[in-house]
Amino acid sequence: MGLSIFRIFASGAIAYYFIKQWRKGARTEFLIAIGLVFAGATGNLIDSMFYDFIFDYDPCIGFNHLEGSGIWSDCGIMGKQETRHTGFLMGNVVDMFQFTVEWPFLGSMV
């Protein structure tokens, strides 16, 4: 949740800075660079808001484990694993693309 709150404030600060520089008449290249940073920050915020509603949640996959969360899931042969919180603004962020690959003899991997 802390990262999501930071993303909200960061997106607002970047938007404020962009508008301030635009009114000053900053160079187009500089405004494009700020716009790309803003787009990345906003994209990460949108990812964290809707990640758990778009992608299936599997508590037994390694990147869903979070020590100290207090949420335990039974992962069969791996035993009980402590997993992350889920829900609105609690999701992960997809950095590039996410897809599942079926490996021969190893099963499904993300």
Summary of the structure (lengths in Angstrom):
residues: 110
radius of gyration: 18.8
end to end distance: 23.7
largest distance: 61.5
contacts: 238
relative contact order: 0.14
helix: 51%
strand: 14%
